[in-house]
Amino acid sequence: MSLLVVGLSHRSAPVSVLERASLSADAKVKLLHDTLAAEPAAEATVLATCNRIELYADVDKFHAGVAELSTLLAQHSGVALEELTPYLYVHYEDRAVHHLFSVACGLDSMVVGEGQILGQIKDALALGQELHTAGRLINDLFQQALRVGKRAHSETGIDRAGQSLVTFGLEQLAGHAVPVGEWAAGKRALVIGAGSMSSLAAATLARVGVAEIVVANRTAERAERLAEILVASGTGVAARAVTMGAVADELTRVDVVVSCTGATGLVLTGDDVARAVEGDPTLPVQAGPEGRDPAAGPADGSAGAGRDFAPGTGDGLRAAAGGPGAQALAVADAEVVARLVAAAEAGRRLADAGAARTIAPAPAATGPDGCPLGPDAPAGDGRSALTGVDATSLELHGTWADQGEAAAQRQPRRTVRSSVDAAAVRLALLDLAMPRDIDAAVHRIPGVRLVDIESLAEASADAPMAADVDAVRTIVADEVAAFGAAQRAAHITPTVVALRAMAAEVVAMEVARLDGRVPDLDERQRAEVTQTVRRVVDKLLHAPTVRVKQLASEPGGAGYAEALRELFDLDPQTVESVSRADAADPKNDDDPGRAS
């Protein structure tokens, strides 16, 4: 066995990298075809979920395999290899088996113990079988991973250590004040997408007691089918299907949105969500996410219209250049502001976007944290923060703010992406897609609460580990040892079969020679002599072949097959032909149903 896995996950890479590296259905197909076309790989499959992208392959050369698989991942994900490499991990042979079994048991999931990963592993196996890229090793490995995962869930309480990503996300939306069932009771929900994750989300929402579920999907038939299933589920939920064009209208009517599509761009923009909650009389006037009054200024979407200046959007900066909020920026350098506006409208990352954030006073000349604007920088909203700031300080602050933001991203914030009190939430959004479906900037909109993959990762970092996790780890360790032993034993089986075939051929030759020397033997005598010779040969070979299988199943036992071939001068081509015949035996074909 020369199993190799190269991949990245939420544990090794930031969400922004995972988003960009996500693989479409076509990309997965092309990746597998190209992997098999590469010299080191004999078989392969890919496990691609919201939180991980892993390429599994049987390779004959480790270093060449790592280089080839890494290059292929970068090529098909669209992320440059030099950018992707720092986030990649590599597992080989038994460590690769241990990794997949741990993943199957939910030990490597964002929410420990979640069971949805089993369905994703089954899909990865089915894809390899459909494309004929999964051979004996991949089939055995993934089939066993499914069995190990099911064993962990049935024999331990690992389910108590975590929930499905959907349930965990709803708990984060509800907050810690009330149970999910109490929070969800009577609410209206919109589910965008009709795939496996969206279907799970819809079923979970129905189970926790929402009153109505609206399903939106690009394929109307799938949305209608999911709605029919929900109505027939016996939960009492009302369900209906709508087109994607009706999502904007539905946003104004629902309380909860769960989105998980395969779209490569945003499904819900900040403007979509802002329009949905705009003018809602139930929203209190409250402090925004950075301490300012969201109702301050005009309500037309210009600066101070109840939204913060969000990097990547031009609304506030256009106002700064000439809108109603321009007077507050009169002292700022015109060229710097113009550059900011141009960058915002072009959709580029703003290196000095931090200048539009609230800047807290600092006791030192540059602040204890090194902010170049110093202690005299005014507190308050983003517009007053720019007043009186020269161009050099503004750009210096932009660099400082970006560095601080990057540092903050490396530290778990342990909060959902919203500062809105659960009681004041007008619209609760759960984004389970990768790449994201919902603009991350919507958490700045008053009355909106957003939970996405990134915030779930931060929240799950503090989730308590159940004692059952140790029991699952023991199961994984035992299963890895058993799988490795079985694979090593299977590796020597063709050699043993070839040895016995050679012995049978020798017996047949000697019996034929005996017929020539003693032609007077009758059939009964000839049969007795033949049987005697065969018994002698079998007894001589029995102990060595049983023992060599035992030795080969132990770590480091791979050399026994070679020793057996050398000792008995077995033809390597004969051994290989036995291996091919064994693989082609219909009794050994892998039944796709075993993955269920």
N, C-alpha and C positions, 0 to 999 in steps of 0.2 A: 504494500500500500504506500503510495506517495501522494497523499491528499494534501492539497494546498488551498488555503483561503486567503484572499486579499480583499480588504474592504475598509469601510469607514462607517461610523455610527454616531449616535448622539453622545456617546461617551468619549469619542476621539475628535470630533469635529463640531464647530459651531453650527447653529441652525442655518445661518446664511450660506455656508458651504454645502450643507446637505441639500438645501433648496436648489442650488445651482447644479448639483451633481445628480439630481433625480433623473431616473431613466423612464422614458415613455415605453409603451408596449413594443413599438417598432424597434426602439433602441436596444431593448433586451434581446430581441430576436437576432438582430445584427451582431450584438456583442457575443452571443453564444456561437453563432456561425463563425465569426472571426477567431474566437478562442480555439475552436477545433481545427481551424485552418492553420493555427500557429503550431510550430514544431513541438514545443514541450508538452502540449496538452492532448490527452487521449479521450477525455470526456469532461463535461462541465455542465453547470447550471448556475443561475443567478438568483439570489434572494434579495429582492428590492422592496422595502417598505417605507413608511414615512420616516422611520428613524434609523434605517441602515441600508447600505448597498454593499453586498458581499458576493464575490465571484468565487465559486468552488470548482476545483479542477483536479484531475488525476494527471500529474506531470512526471516526467522521467528525469528532469533536472531541476533542482531547487532554485539556484540563482537565476538561471535562464527563465524559469517559470515565474518567479517574482517580477522580474523585469518585464516580461511579456504581458502578464496579467495587469500590472500597474499601468502600463502604456495603453492597453485596451480599455481599461476603466476610464482613464483620462480622455481618450479619444471619443468614446461613445457618450460620456457624461457632458462633454463640452467644457470641462474645466482643465486648464493647462496642467501638465504633469508636474511641473515644478511647484505649482500652487497646491496641487492635490496631495503630493507626497508627504508633507508634514503631518497629515491627518490619517494616513493609511496605517493599518495594522496587518501583520502577517502571522498566520498560524500554520503549522506543518505537522502532518501525520497525527499522532495521538493528541497533540494540543489542538489541532483543527477539529478533531472529533469532539473533544471536551468543549470547545467553544460552541459548536452547533447544538450539542445536547443541552448546554446551559441556556442557550437562546430558546430552545424548544420548551424548556421548563419555565421560562419567564424570568430567569435570574438576571438576564442581561437587558431586560425590557426597561423602558422609561418608568413604567409602573410595575414594580416587582410582582410576579405571579400572574400577570394578565394572560389570558388564554387565547387571545386572538392570533397570536403569533403562530399557533399550530395550523390555522387555516392558511396563513401566508407561506409556511413551509410546504404545506401540501400543494399550494399553487406553484411554488418553485419547482417541486418534483414533477408536477404535471406538465409544466412547460418544457422541462428537459426531456420528458418522455415523448411529448408531442413532436418536438424538433429532432428527436433521436440523438440528442447530445448527451443524454444520461446513460451511462453504461452500468456494468455490474457494481462498481464501487459506489457511484453516486446513488443508484437505486437502493442498495443495501444501507448506505449511510442515512439517507433521508427517511426511508421506511423505519429504520430503527429510532431515529430522532423523534418521529411522530409517536412511536410506542413509548419511548422514555418520557416524553412530555405528558402523555395521557397517564402514565404510571405515577408521575410526580403529583398530578392533580388528584388522582384517585386515592393514593396512599398517604398523602400528607395534607396539611392545612394551608398549603401555599396560596390557595385562593384567598385566604384571610389576610395575606400579606399585601395584597393589592387587588385592584379591580381592572376591568377593561379600561382602555384609554377614554372611552366615552363616559363611563360612570365617573371616573376620576375627574374628567373635565367638568361634568355637571356639578360635582361636589365643589370644585373650585369656583364655579359660577355662583352657586348658592351661598358660599361662604361658610363660616363655622357657626353662625348663629342658629340656623334651622336645618333640619334634615332635608335631603334632596326631595323626598316625597312631599313634604309640607311646602317646600319652595315651589315645586313644579305643579302642584294641584291647581287645576283650572286654567293653566296658562295655554296660550296658543303658540305653536312652534312651526318653524319653517325649516325643512331639511333640503339642502341643495346638493343634488347628486343622488344616484340610485344604485351605486356600486355596493360592495360588501361592507365597507365601513359606514356608508350612509345608511344602509339597511339596518346595520347593528344600532346605529344612533337612533333611527326611527323606532325600532323595537324597544330600546331602552327608554326613550321618552314615553312611549305608550305604557310601559310597565310602571314607571314612576308616577304616572297619573296626570299627564297633560290632557287638556280637554280636546284639543284639535291639532292635527298635524297636516301641514301642507307640503307636498313633495314637488320639487322643481327639478327638471332634468332636461338635457338637450334632446334626448330620445324620449318622446312622449309616452311610448308604449311601456318603457321600463318604469317611468314615474307612476303610470296608471296601475301597473301590476303591483308595485310596492304599496300603493294606497289600498288596493283591494285586499292585500295580505294583512295590512294593519286593521282594516275594518273587520276582517274575519278572525282576528287573533283572539277575540273574546275579552279584550281589555276594556271595551266600551268607548274607545277613542274614536272620534270622527276624523276621517282622513279624505283628502282629495288631491288630485294632481293638477299642476299648472305648468305652463310653458316658462322657459327662462325669461321671456319678455315680460312676464307678469311679476317677476321678483320684486321690482321696485314698488309696485302697489302693495304687495303682500308685506313688505317691510313695515309699512305704516300700520298694519293690523296685528302683527304678531309680537310676542314678548321674548321669544327665544329663537335664535338661528343657529343651526349646526350645518357647517359646510365642509364637504370633503369631495372634491371633484378631481379629475385628471387634467384640469386646465393648466396651461403654462403661464398664463397671466392672471391678474386679479379678477375675481368674480364680483366682489363688492369693494368699491373704492370708498375713500373717505367722504366724497361728495354724496354718494348713494346713501350712506348711513346718516350723514348730517341732514339730508333732505327728509329722511324718514322720521327723524325725531324732532325736526325743527318745528317750533311753535307748540309743542306738547304742553298743555297747561298743567299737567301733573308734575312737571319737572320743577324742583325748587331752585331758587337762586343760591348757588353755593360756590365755594372756592374751587377753582379748577385744579388740575394736577400739579401746578407749580405755585399755588397760593394766590392767584389773581381771580377777580370776579369774572366768570365767563360771560356775564351779561353786559360787561362794560363795552362801550363803543357801539357802532351801528350794527344792525343785524343783517347786513347784506353780504356777509362773507368777506369783508375787507378787514384790515387790521383792527383788532380789538372787537371782533364780532362774535365773541364767545368761544373762539378757538385759538389755541396757541400757534406760534409760528412753527410749523412742522418741516423738518428738513426734507427736501425733495418736492415741496409744493410751493407754488409761487404766490399764493393769495396774499399773505401778510407782507411779502417783500414788494409786491406790486403796489400795495397801499403805501409802503414806505417810500417808494419812488415818486408817487404822485397822487395817491388816494387820500381819503379823509384823515389818515393818520400821519400824513407827511410832515405836518408842523412839528411833531414830536421828534423828527429826525433831522430838523433843519441844520443842526450843527455838525452832523456826521459828514464825513467826506463823500462827496457826490460820486466820485469814481468808484469807491469801494461798494457803495450801495448799488450802483449800476451793474457792477460785476456780479453781485449777489443775485440781482434780478435776472440777469442773462443766464446765469448758471441754473437758477431755479426753473426758468421757463424751458430750458433745454433738458431738464430732467436729470441733471448731473448731480453727483454727491457734492454737497457744499462743505468745503474744508473749514469755512468760517461760519457755518450755520449756528455754531454755539453762541455766537454773538446775539442771537435772537432769543436766548433763554434767560430766565431770571438769574441774576448774579447776586449771591448773598454777600453782605459786607464781611470783610476780613480784618483782623486786628493788626496785621503787618502791612508793610508797604506794598508787597506783592501778594499778601495773603499767605497763611501758613502752608497752603497747598500749591503755591506758586502761580496763582492767577495773575497775569500781567496787568490787569486793570486796577488792582490794588483796592484799598479799603474804601475809597471814595466812590466806587462804582455804585450807582443807585440801585436799591432794591425795587421790586415791583414788577410791572409787566415788561415784555421784551422791548417795547418801544422806548420806554424811559431808560432802559439799560443802555441804549445806544447814544443817548443824549450826551453831547460834549466829548465823545470819544474820537480821538484822531485815528487816521487810517492805519498807522503802524500798530497802535495798541489793539485796534479791532482785529487785524489779521493775526497778531500774536495771541490774542484771546481765542481766536478760532482754532489755532493749533493746540493750545492748552485744553480747550473744551473737548476737542476730538480725542486727545490722549486720555483725558479723564473718562470720556464715554467708553473708549476701548477698555480701560481698566475696569470700569464698572461692569462691562459685559463679561469680564472674566470672573467676576464675583457673583455668586448666586444671590439674586434679589429676593427670592423666596416670597414673591407676591405675584398676583395676577396682574395683567397689563392694564390696570385701571385703578384709580384712586376713588372711584365712585362707591359710596356706601351701598350695601346690598339693597337696603330699603328704598334707595333713591334711583335704582336702575330702571330705566325705561326700556332698554333693549340689551339683552344678554347675548353675546356672540361667542360661539365655540368653533374655532378653526382647526380642523384636524388634517388639513391637506398639506402636502409637501410637493412642489412649492406652495406657499401659502395662498389661500383663496381670498382672504380679507386683508385689506390694507392695515398694517400694524399701527398707523397713525390714528385710527379711529378711537383708540383708548383715550385720546385727548378730548374727545367730544363729550360734553356734559350729558349725564344720563346713560352713557354707554359703558358696558363692561365687556372686556375682551379677554378670552383665554385662548391661547394658541399653543403650538407645539413647544415653542421656546419657554413660555411661562409654565407649562406643564412639567418640563424638564427641571426647571428651578424649584417648583413646588415638591416634586417627587424626591428631590435630593434630601429632604427632611423627613420623608415618610418613614415610619418605624418599620424595622425589619422583624418579621415574625420569627419565633423560635423554629418554626417548620422549615425555614430556609436552610438550616443546617442539615435537616433530614434530606432535603432535596439535593443538596451538594453531595451527600453520601451516596444517594442513588445515582447521580451523574458519574461520580468517580467509579462506582462498581460497574456501571453500564459501559463506560469508556474502556475499562480493563477487559470486560467480556467481549466487546466489539473488536478490540485490537487482537485479542487471542483468536477469535473466530476468523478474522481476516488473515492473520498469519498462518493459521492452520489451513485455511482455504488456499493460501499461496503455495503450500507444499503438496496439496492433494494431486495436482496434475503430475508431479514427479513420482509420487507413490503409485499412481495409476499406471504411469508409463513403465515403472519398474515391474509391476505385477504383469503387465502385458508382455514385457520382455521375457519374464519367467514362464508365462504360458506358452509363448512361442518356442522356448527352449524345450519344454516338456513335449510339445507336439512334434518337434524335430527328432527328439530321442525316441519317441514311440514309433515314429515312421522308420527310423533306423533299426529298431528292434524287429519290426515286421520283416525287414529285409534279411536279418540274420536268423530269425526263428520263424519261418513262414508257416510252420505246422501248428501254431497256436490257434485255438478256436476263439470264437467271439467272446465267450465268458472269460477265458484266460486273458485275452488281450485287454478287456475292460478292467479286469482286476489289477493288471500291471499298470495300466494308465492311471487308475485311481490311486494306486500306491505312490507312484511318482509325484502326482499332484499333491497328495497329503504331505509328503516329505518337503516339497518346495514351499507349501503354504506355512508349515510349521517353522521352517527356517526363516521365512520372511515376516511372520506375524509379529514377533517381539520387536525387531528393528523398526518396522513401519509404524507400529503403535507408539513406540518410544519417540521416534523422530517427529511424529505429529505433536506429541506433548511438548517436546523441546522447542519445536518451531512456534508454538503458540505463546511462548514466553517472550518477554522483551529481549531483543537482540537475537531472536531465533531464526531470522531470515536466512542466515548462512547455511542452515542445515539442508535446505533444498539443493543448494549448490554442491555441498559435500556429498549428498546422495548421488547426484548426477556424476560426480567425478569418480566415486568409489565403484559404481556399477557401469561406468562408461556409457551413460544414456545419451542418446542423440537429442540435442536441444530442439531440433525440428519436430521430433516425435512428441516431446513434452509440450511444445507449443500447439501441435495439432490436437492433443488431448484437451488443452485449455480451450481451444476454439470450439471443439465438439461439446464440451461441458457448457459453454456459454450459449450454444445454439440449441441445447436440449430444451424442448418445450416445457418439461417439468420444472426447469429452472427459470422460466420467464417470470418477470415481475408483474404481478397483477396490479393494475392501477387501483383496483378497489381496496387493496391493502392499505392505501394511504388514508382511507376514510376513518 
